């Protein structure tokens, strides 16, 4: 097919009779065109419901893969036998649950932070994973305990005095103060939860899930409990994947903005479809597990063997637990 020669139109812009721009027919490097600047004075469109849902689902899946990546790092806890980690972390959690003094709880939290650093988890990631949700929620729940209406004691701060304060039908005390005993009670509760959650997070972040389940069976955890954990873990990832696929499919088929009412209808329909689809796929997953030899026991290719790091960690952990118990007893006598 012959190439038609380019000519100029009335505005002086080179073109071709075939409608092909002349710069496509030029030989040699073509100057890079810069994108036009975004118009000023316009606000960026806010992320809709589907965008936020996709983002959160992506973060959940990414967190699961991050845990596997952390468990493969050459840190302190990663080198230990999973059975040793389960027993030692459980011992620290038991001490945290029964500790009543702030000094002991503070030492437990400091020990958890030190183990996170030695295990190469990173303080920021560890704090976001272990302290943002549960301890923060516990602090909100324990907030009323700092007041004199719940925990009487020496008043440190008076919020109001001789005033009628109410929230709808709820009537608050005429005088509300923040007491020292209340602050102690709230701090004790928050530190206890933070310490227990920290050691549980260290165990899950530094151990592969299959090895953790097998270690639980070895130390005597009932088979039914381990089976529930196994299926729950698999179903959580299954539901996340199905929900993410549904959101991506909806987003790829949407043209233009979608109203909030339409989003609510989609959520209702997606919940029912997700339930039916997850149930059918869950049965397929369980059937595939049974066909591959699953009988309620977790089997891994790696064999558990005690090594030199375990021989060093066991006496150190036992000494730390004993020291914390002695510290708790001494703090009780001092008080």
Secondary structure as UniProt FT lines:
FT   STRAND          6..8
FT   TURN            10..11
FT   STRAND          14..16
FT   TURN            17..18
FT   HELIX           22..25
FT   TURN            40..41
FT   HELIX           49..71
FT   HELIX           77..79
FT   HELIX           82..98
FT   HELIX           102..118
FT   TURN            119..120
FT   HELIX           123..130
FT   TURN            131..133
FT   HELIX           134..141
FT   HELIX           142..146
FT   TURN            148..150
FT   STRAND          155..160
FT   STRAND          166..167
FT   TURN            168..169
FT   STRAND          170..171
FT   STRAND          176..179
FT   HELIX           180..205
FT   HELIX           209..218
FT   TURN            219..220
FT   HELIX           223..253
FT   HELIX           260..291
FT   TURN            292..293
FT   HELIX           308..334
//
